[in-house]
Amino acid sequence: MSSPVEEIVSVAEQLKEVQRSLDLFKEKQQKRESASDAAIEFVEKASLVLGRAERKEILLTEDQKRRIRNNLLKIRSSLVRNMEG
């Protein structure tokens, strides 16, 4: 079992990865490039982090979970719009 410090480092790194994926998606979207790959990467990483939080393997604040979910919904609606257009 990990020490509390190791767990904090692990969670922090995972959240950084989620944020990097989101930033990459936003950057590609602003440049009007195909953001599908970046969106998929964000969704995968965010889903893993949320899954771990739901299984109580990591602790996230309700605000952190809400923000990740909101970003997932925004990206989903963006992808749906792109597929329709």
C-alpha positions in Angstrom: 0.0 0.0 0.0 1.3 3.5 -0.9 2.1 6.1 1.7 -0.1 9.2 1.8 2.7 11.2 0.3 3.1 8.8 -2.6 -0.7 8.8 -3.2 -0.7 12.6 -3.3 2.1 12.6 -5.8 0.3 10.0 -7.9 -3.0 11.9 -7.9 -1.3 15.2 -8.6 0.5 13.6 -11.6 -2.7 12.1 -12.9 -4.5 15.5 -12.6 -1.7 17.2 -14.5 -2.0 14.6 -17.3 -5.8 15.3 -17.5 -5.1 19.1 -17.6 -2.4 18.6 -20.3 -4.8 16.6 -22.4 -7.5 19.3 -22.0 -5.1 22.1 -22.9 -4.0 20.2 -26.0 -7.6 19.7 -27.0 -8.4 23.4 -26.5 -5.2 24.4 -28.5 -6.2 22.3 -31.4 -9.7 23.5 -31.3 -8.6 27.1 -31.4 -6.4 26.4 -34.4 -9.3 24.7 -36.1 -7.3 21.6 -36.4 -8.8 18.2 -36.0 -9.2 17.9 -32.2 -10.6 14.3 -32.2 -7.3 12.6 -31.1 -6.8 15.2 -28.4 -10.4 14.8 -27.3 -10.1 11.1 -27.1 -6.9 11.3 -25.1 -8.5 13.7 -22.6 -11.6 11.5 -22.3 -9.5 8.4 -21.6 -7.4 10.1 -19.0 -10.2 11.9 -17.3 -12.3 8.7 -17.3 -9.5 6.8 -15.6 -9.1 9.5 -12.9 -12.8 9.7 -12.3 -13.1 5.9 -12.1 -10.3 5.7 -9.5 -12.1 8.4 -7.5 -15.4 6.5 -7.7 -13.6 3.4 -6.5 -12.1 5.5 -3.7 -8.6 4.6 -4.9 -7.9 8.4 -4.9 -9.5 11.3 -3.3 -10.7 14.2 -5.3 -12.8 17.1 -4.1 -16.3 17.4 -5.4 -15.2 20.5 -7.2 -12.4 18.6 -9.0 -14.8 15.9 -10.0 -17.4 18.4 -11.2 -14.9 20.3 -13.3 -13.6 17.1 -15.0 -17.2 16.0 -15.7 -18.1 19.4 -17.1 -15.1 19.3 -19.4 -16.1 15.8 -20.5 -19.6 17.1 -21.4 -18.2 20.1 -23.3 -15.9 17.9 -25.3 -18.6 15.4 -26.0 -21.0 18.1 -27.3 -18.1 19.6 -29.4 -17.4 16.2 -31.0 -21.1 15.7 -31.7 -21.4 19.1 -33.4 -18.3 18.4 -35.5 -19.7 15.0 -36.6 -23.0 16.7 -37.6 -21.4 19.5 -39.5 
